[in-house]
Amino acid sequence: MIQILEALMIVSFGISWPVNIIKSYHARTTKGKSIFFLIFILFGYICGIAAKILSGTMNYVLVFYCINMVMIVIDIMLYVRNYYFDKG
């Protein structure tokens, strides 16, 4: 049951990332975005993955952590792209 609840939490967070990525792609600006927020979220997922590995509780939930982390990295890359668009 614990794994199911953890998976539901990660999937719930993960649903918002594709929407955020699409918004970042189309906006072509960093206005309203925080690189520090994205980096802290990425750090949180890295810590979650490390905790799973170090505790020896690697299971299917780890896949969702990794998927979310990849989406955050994509959003960070879009932030960098949009930052250069903002600079003109």
C-alpha positions in Angstrom: 0.0 0.0 0.0 2.9 2.4 0.8 4.4 1.9 -2.7 1.0 2.6 -4.3 0.5 5.8 -2.4 4.1 6.9 -3.2 3.5 6.1 -6.9 0.3 8.1 -6.8 2.1 11.1 -5.3 4.8 11.0 -8.0 2.3 10.5 -10.8 0.3 13.4 -9.6 3.3 15.6 -9.6 4.3 14.2 -13.0 1.0 15.1 -14.6 1.8 18.8 -14.3 5.3 18.7 -15.9 4.2 18.0 -19.5 1.8 20.9 -19.3 4.5 23.1 -17.9 7.0 22.0 -20.6 4.5 22.9 -23.4 3.8 26.2 -21.8 7.5 27.0 -21.5 8.0 26.0 -25.1 5.3 28.2 -26.5 5.9 31.2 -24.2 9.4 31.8 -25.4 10.1 33.8 -22.2 11.3 33.2 -18.7 8.8 35.6 -17.2 6.8 33.9 -14.5 9.4 31.1 -14.2 12.0 30.6 -11.5 15.2 28.7 -12.3 15.8 28.3 -8.6 12.5 26.6 -8.1 13.2 24.2 -11.0 16.7 23.4 -9.6 15.3 22.8 -6.1 12.6 20.4 -7.5 15.3 18.6 -9.5 17.4 18.3 -6.3 14.4 16.9 -4.5 13.9 14.2 -7.1 17.7 13.4 -7.1 17.4 13.0 -3.3 14.3 10.8 -3.6 16.1 8.5 -6.1 19.2 8.4 -3.9 17.0 7.5 -0.9 15.4 4.6 -2.9 18.8 3.3 -3.9 20.5 3.6 -0.5 17.6 2.1 1.3 17.5 -0.9 -1.0 13.8 -0.2 -1.8 14.2 0.1 -5.5 10.9 -0.7 -7.2 8.7 0.5 -10.0 8.2 3.8 -8.3 11.8 4.7 -9.1 10.8 4.8 -12.8 8.3 7.6 -12.0 11.0 9.5 -10.2 13.3 9.2 -13.2 10.5 10.3 -15.7 9.7 13.3 -13.6 13.4 14.2 -13.3 13.8 14.0 -17.1 10.8 16.4 -17.5 12.3 18.8 -15.1 15.6 18.8 -17.0 13.7 19.5 -20.2 12.0 22.4 -18.5 15.3 23.7 -17.3 16.7 23.5 -20.9 13.7 25.4 -22.1 14.3 28.0 -19.4 17.8 28.5 -20.7 16.6 28.7 -24.3 13.9 31.2 -23.3 16.5 33.2 -21.3 18.4 33.8 -24.5 15.2 34.7 -26.3 14.5 37.3 -23.6 18.0 38.8 -24.0 17.2 39.3 -27.6 
